[in-house]
Amino acid sequence: MNKKIIQIGDKRLLQVSEPVEESAINTQEIQSLIKDITDTVKAHEDSAAGLSAVQIGVLKRIFVVKDNDDKKTFFRVFINPEITEQSSETTIEWEGCMSINSNNKKLFGPVERSKQVTFRYLDENGIQREISESNFRSHLLLHELDHLNGKLFLQYVSNPENIWNEDELDDYLDKYQAFPPIK
């Protein structure tokens, strides 16, 4: 079921989420939570690449990200994710968040993160998986992991002048075909 996304100011966004017991993964409670997160991402598919359980108000270490292969788009479920490798080389990507809005406009800012990251996690069936991602995809996974650790991307934007709302950023991108310079 598509759930309401909690917004900045809600204290749950700053709390560390609880691990999911492996024996609980196939319970109705956890499977329903996974479906709710996935349904909520799908409802915002044009503007969301991922969503964590805490963003719908549940402090469990689960997030879902949109992915695709040659044939279709699908949603990858991460339960109790942990970083196993992380490059020292970094990249800067402009990030936004479904939980960070101002006047009903999503906010964006440049965030520096590891260029490459490897995660170990459990999938929706409790099977242990590992995935390595780079560039935008590493930012996406690290952004969602931050939610599980009570952190928001705004904490990584060093200069508030670099925070843009979605309309301003879209106008700039349309005009210059590039992201604004970082101040």
Secondary structure in CASP SS format (residue, H / E / C, confidence):
PFRMAT SS
TARGET T0000
AUTHOR 0000-0000-0000
METHOD secondary structure of the structure
MODEL  1
M C 1.00
N C 1.00
K C 1.00
K C 1.00
I C 1.00
I C 1.00
Q C 1.00
I C 1.00
G C 1.00
D C 1.00
K H 1.00
R H 1.00
L H 1.00
L H 1.00
Q C 1.00
V C 1.00
S C 1.00
E E 1.00
P C 1.00
V C 1.00
E C 1.00
E H 1.00
S H 1.00
A H 1.00
I C 1.00
N C 1.00
T C 1.00
Q H 1.00
E H 1.00
I H 1.00
Q H 1.00
S H 1.00
L H 1.00
I H 1.00
K H 1.00
D H 1.00
I H 1.00
T H 1.00
D H 1.00
T H 1.00
V H 1.00
K H 1.00
A H 1.00
H C 1.00
E C 1.00
D C 1.00
S C 1.00
A C 1.00
A C 1.00
G E 1.00
L E 1.00
S E 1.00
A H 1.00
V H 1.00
Q H 1.00
I H 1.00
G C 1.00
V C 1.00
L C 1.00
K E 1.00
R C 1.00
I E 1.00
F E 1.00
V E 1.00
V E 1.00
K E 1.00
D E 1.00
N E 1.00
D C 1.00
D C 1.00
K C 1.00
K C 1.00
T E 1.00
F E 1.00
F E 1.00
R E 1.00
V E 1.00
F E 1.00
I E 1.00
N E 1.00
P E 1.00
E E 1.00
I E 1.00
T E 1.00
E E 1.00
Q E 1.00
S C 1.00
S C 1.00
E C 1.00
T E 1.00
T E 1.00
I E 1.00
E E 1.00
W E 1.00
E E 1.00
G E 1.00
C E 1.00
M E 1.00
S E 1.00
I E 1.00
N E 1.00
S E 1.00
N C 1.00
N C 1.00
K E 1.00
K E 1.00
L E 1.00
F E 1.00
G E 1.00
P E 1.00
V E 1.00
E E 1.00
R E 1.00
S E 1.00
K C 1.00
Q E 1.00
V E 1.00
T E 1.00
F E 1.00
R E 1.00
Y E 1.00
L E 1.00
D C 1.00
E C 1.00
N C 1.00
G C 1.00
I C 1.00
Q E 1.00
R E 1.00
E E 1.00
I E 1.00
S E 1.00
E E 1.00
S E 1.00
N C 1.00
F H 1.00
R H 1.00
S H 1.00
H H 1.00
L H 1.00
L H 1.00
L H 1.00
H H 1.00
E H 1.00
L H 1.00
D H 1.00
H H 1.00
L H 1.00
N C 1.00
G C 1.00
K C 1.00
L C 1.00
F H 1.00
L H 1.00
Q H 1.00
Y H 1.00
V C 1.00
S C 1.00
N C 1.00
P H 1.00
E H 1.00
N H 1.00
I C 1.00
W E 1.00
N E 1.00
E H 1.00
D H 1.00
E H 1.00
L H 1.00
D H 1.00
D H 1.00
Y H 1.00
L H 1.00
D H 1.00
K H 1.00
Y H 1.00
Q C 1.00
A C 1.00
F C 1.00
P C 1.00
P C 1.00
I C 1.00
K C 1.00
END
